[in-house]
Amino acid sequence: MTALYTRADYNLLPEGFPAQLVEGQLVRDPSPVFGHQRTALRIASLLSGLVGDSRMGIAPTDIVLDDFNVYQPDVVVFRTALDDEAHGEDVGIPLLAVEVLSPSTARRDRVVKRTRMLDAGVDEVWLVDRAAGMIEVYDRHRYRDVPRRATKSDQLRSRVLDGFVLVPLELFARS
């Protein structure tokens, strides 16, 4: 049996250590490809325009769900503005979390992290699948296990953040 790490163990890691705590395991993924980063940046830019920089974060921003799960979604929107010295344990459960899927992390993001984030109280989890050209939204209250989906020129609107709309063709367009 593999020993489980806790949030206390995670907090002993040096600042910037490239890992998340998932189900009591330290998970280190390789840096994402440029297309992944560009997509996350586009989403962060849209969200920043809606809520301001003090209510959003980009990876690596720790989101503490419980003693065995500290995640770093690609983009998050917090419920309230945060000061510059806020840290994982200070930010609370986000209003909205976005994961841009990568081949090496898609299963974990889609199954484990999505479910845990919704269970912890994140109102919406957005999964952005560049390879499939699709966006899925899971809503904690209405669509916990059945997502709303958008492909091509379909618009997908947030139900918890007025004005947040993504269109796959626009999001994935090369500029």
C-alpha positions in Angstrom: 0.0 0.0 0.0 1.3 3.4 -0.9 1.5 6.0 1.8 -0.9 8.9 1.5 0.4 12.5 1.6 -1.6 15.2 3.3 -2.0 18.9 3.0 0.6 19.2 5.8 3.2 17.3 3.7 2.3 19.3 0.6 2.8 22.6 2.5 6.4 21.5 3.2 7.3 21.5 -0.5 9.3 24.5 -1.7 7.3 27.3 -3.3 6.8 26.7 -7.0 7.3 22.9 -6.7 5.4 21.6 -9.8 3.0 19.2 -8.2 -0.6 18.8 -7.0 -2.0 16.7 -4.3 -4.6 14.4 -5.8 -6.3 11.7 -3.7 -3.3 11.8 -1.3 -0.7 11.4 -4.0 1.8 14.0 -5.2 1.3 14.3 -8.9 3.8 16.1 -11.1 3.0 16.6 -14.7 5.2 17.9 -17.5 4.8 21.5 -18.6 1.9 21.8 -21.0 2.4 22.5 -24.7 2.1 26.0 -26.1 -1.5 25.5 -27.4 -2.6 24.5 -23.9 -1.1 27.7 -22.4 -2.5 29.9 -25.2 -6.0 28.5 -24.6 -5.7 29.0 -20.8 -4.4 32.6 -21.3 -7.3 33.4 -23.6 -9.8 32.2 -21.0 -8.0 34.0 -18.2 -8.1 37.2 -20.2 -11.8 37.0 -20.8 -12.5 36.3 -17.1 -10.2 39.0 -16.0 -12.2 41.5 -18.0 -15.4 40.3 -16.3 -14.3 40.0 -12.6 -10.9 41.8 -12.4 -7.5 40.4 -11.6 -8.1 40.2 -7.8 -10.9 37.6 -8.3 -9.1 35.2 -10.6 -6.0 33.0 -10.6 -4.0 30.9 -13.1 -2.0 27.8 -12.5 -0.2 27.2 -10.3 -2.7 28.6 -7.8 -3.4 26.1 -5.0 -7.0 25.3 -4.3 -7.3 23.4 -1.0 -10.3 21.0 -1.1 -9.5 18.8 1.8 -6.5 17.2 3.6 -5.8 14.9 0.6 -6.6 17.2 -2.4 -4.9 20.4 -3.3 -5.4 21.2 -7.0 -4.1 23.8 -9.4 -6.7 24.3 -12.1 -5.6 26.2 -15.2 -7.9 29.1 -14.4 -10.1 29.9 -11.4 -12.6 32.6 -10.4 -12.8 33.2 -6.7 -16.0 34.3 -4.9 -14.3 37.4 -3.5 -11.4 39.6 -4.2 -8.1 38.4 -2.8 -5.1 40.4 -1.6 -1.7 39.9 -3.1 -0.4 37.7 -0.2 -3.3 35.2 -0.3 -2.3 31.5 -0.5 -4.0 28.2 -1.1 -5.6 28.0 2.3 -6.8 31.6 2.2 -8.6 31.5 -1.2 -11.6 29.3 -0.3 -13.5 27.2 -2.7 -13.7 28.9 -6.1 -16.9 29.9 -7.9 -15.6 28.5 -11.2 -12.7 26.3 -12.3 -11.4 25.7 -15.8 -9.2 22.7 -16.8 -7.7 22.7 -20.3 -7.3 19.0 -21.0 -4.0 17.5 -22.0 -3.6 13.9 -23.2 -1.6 13.0 -20.1 -4.0 14.6 -17.6 -7.4 14.4 -19.3 -8.7 11.3 -17.5 -7.7 12.6 -14.1 -9.1 16.1 -14.8 -12.3 14.7 -16.3 -13.1 12.1 -13.6 -11.2 12.6 -10.3 -10.6 16.4 -10.2 -14.0 17.4 -11.7 -15.9 15.3 -9.2 -13.9 16.4 -6.2 -14.2 20.0 -7.1 -18.0 19.8 -7.5 -18.3 17.8 -4.2 -16.2 20.5 -2.5 -18.5 23.3 -3.6 -17.1 24.7 -6.9 -20.3 25.9 -8.7 -19.1 25.2 -12.2 -16.2 23.2 -13.7 -15.3 23.9 -17.3 -13.4 21.2 -19.2 -11.8 22.5 -22.4 -10.8 19.8 -24.8 -8.6 21.3 -27.6 -8.2 17.9 -29.3 -12.0 17.3 -29.7 -12.7 21.0 -30.3 -15.2 20.8 -27.4 -16.0 22.6 -24.2 -18.0 20.9 -21.3 -19.5 22.6 -18.3 -20.5 20.7 -15.2 -22.8 22.5 -12.8 -22.8 21.5 -9.1 -26.5 22.0 -8.7 -28.1 20.9 -12.0 -25.6 19.0 -14.2 -23.2 17.3 -11.8 -22.8 14.2 -13.9 -24.3 15.4 -17.3 -22.5 18.3 -18.9 -23.6 21.0 -21.1 -21.5 20.8 -24.3 -20.4 23.2 -27.1 -18.6 22.5 -30.3 -17.9 24.6 -33.4 -19.8 27.9 -33.2 -22.1 26.9 -30.3 -22.1 29.4 -27.4 -21.7 28.0 -23.9 -22.7 30.4 -21.2 -21.9 30.3 -17.5 -24.9 30.1 -15.2 -22.9 31.5 -12.2 -20.9 34.3 -13.9 -22.9 36.8 -16.0 -21.2 37.5 -19.3 -18.8 34.5 -19.4 -19.4 32.9 -22.8 -17.0 30.6 -24.7 -17.3 29.6 -28.4 -15.0 26.7 -29.4 -14.2 28.0 -32.9 -13.2 31.4 -31.4 -11.3 29.9 -28.5 -9.3 27.5 -30.5 -8.7 29.7 -33.5 -5.0 30.4 -34.3 -4.1 34.0 -34.3 
